[in-house]
Amino acid sequence: MKKMFKSLLVASALAAASLTGMSASAAGERYVLVSHAPDSDSWWNTIKNGIALAGKQMDVEVEYRNPPTGDLADMARIIEQAAASNPNGIITTLADYDVLSGPIKAAVASGVDVIIMNSGTPDQAREVGALMYVGQPEYDAGYAAGLRAKGDGVKSFLCVNHYINSPSSTERCKGFADGLGIDLGNQMIDSGQDPGEIKNKVLAYLDANPKTDAVLTLGPTSADPTLLALKENGMAGDIYFGTFDLGSEIVKGIKADVIQWGIDQQPFLQAYLPVVVLSNYHRYGVLPGNNINSGPGFVTKSGLTLVEKFAGEYR
């Protein structure tokens, strides 16, 4: 009899646990991440992996949407379409406040919870009515990089800005200059996103300014062609080279002593954490009280073990 009673208790407990698990996800939460990235930018694969893993672990439906060419007007329309589909939440970049704040505010007004990630600022996230901001303070990251480079003797540099329409990109270059204690001036170039053009513009700048001490790139889109440019003009390994973000070619460059460091803003966390936060907020009403800084962190040759293993996938 005791054995039977014990079995019934175990069965009841299992059933209760099963129902508890179902109640957490039975609402069918759906979250849409909208980025400003064009299809050609492979750096965002880590973002895609982050949201996919979060969706699987939290047992929610997730979607990744972006403008194929990186057109911000197209991105604004995508945000409007995402809001109209009645998701539980939208996770979006804020690459240009003037273009994107309207659609984001409209989404919030319609009852959709929003988290800003990757670009924009905590202040801008608050202004559009978002729950919070998850990302890297770009000026601070650039400033920290500038201080590091100044300590290494850098006095002049070239900032290769492949996304000059994004204020956060310019903040990286400006922060770097301020960290060095010099004016940005004409040391930032609008490189565009075509690899061949980036390479040629870097070569042209360094040819016209042969005393440039350092090169700063803002991610794989500009770093990879810059690596080719430095190999072509014979400056690879001789000129100081720092970059934002990581990728397979950047990791190779760090390993080969061509790139001194990469600044990891941990994009995986920028996509992963908002899904976790929103899911728990909608299920249990809990919400972190502060914005989340996902970076910056400097990656050098001495710390490449896990980074090299997961570069372009989770790092």
Buried (B, 14 or more C-beta within 10 A) or exposed (E): EEEEEEEEEEEEEEEEEEEEEEEBBEEEBBBBBBBBBBEEBBBBBBBBBBBBBBBEEBBBBBBBBBBEEBBBEEBBEBBBEBBEEEBBBBBBBBBBBEBBBBBBBBBBEEEBBBBBBBBBBBEBBBBBBBBBBBBBBBBBBBBBBBBBBBEEEBEBBBBBBBBBBBBBBBBBBBBBBBBBEBEBEEBBBEBBBBBEEBBBBBBEBBEEEEEBBBBBBBBBBBBBBBBBBBEEBEBBEEBBBBBBBBBBBBBBBBEEEBBBBBBBBBBBBBBBBBBBBBBBBBBEEEEEEEBBBBBBBBBEEEBBEEBBEBBBEBB
